[in-house]
Structure formats: structure tokens, C-alpha cells
Amino acid sequence: MHQHVAQILDERRYLVEQLRGIACVEQVFDSETNYVLARITASSAVF
């Protein structure tokens, strides 16, 4: 179980890191929860 939790935390860190490197991502909010919240530039055009 501890291995799975560690893997999930590592994958979340990786996802946040990668999102921060995308030009249209204005901000990725820090979070300790099970979701990632990001602000996207011109989100109405993206969605």
C-alpha cells in the first residue's frame, strides 16, 4: 500500500511539473488533494 501511495504522489508531482512547462497554462495551484487545478490561458478557446 505504501508503495502505491508513493507512486501516486510521484506521478502527481510529475504531472504538475509538466503542466507548468506548457505555454497555455498560466498557473498550477499547489494541492495536497487527489486532484490538480490549473488555470489555462484563453480557456474558452481551449474548451
N, C-alpha and C positions, 0 to 999 in steps of 0.2 A: 504494500500500500504506500509506504513512504517513497518508494522508487517512482510510482505513478504520480504522486503529488509533485515530486521534484521535477519530473519530466514535463508536467503541465506548466509549472512555473517557468521553466527554461523556455518552453515554446511560447508562452505569453510574452516573456522578455524579448525573444527574437521577433515576434510579430510587431510589438511596439517599436522596436529598433528599426525594422524595415519600413513601417508606416511613416516614421519620422523622416525617412530618406526620400519619400515621394513628394514631388513638387506641389501637387494639388492638396496635400494635407497640411493645413495651417497649424493644427495643434493636436497632440495626442495627450489626453488627460491621464495623470497618474491615478492608479486604482489598485486596490487590494481585492477587488471583487472578481467574479467569474465572467466579466465582460470587459471589452475595450471600447472606449468612447473617443471618437476623433472628430475634429471639425475640418470639413472639406471646403476648399475654395470653390465658389460658384456651385454649391451643391445642387441647386435646382437644375443646372445644366448637366450634372453628372447623373442625377436620378431622374 
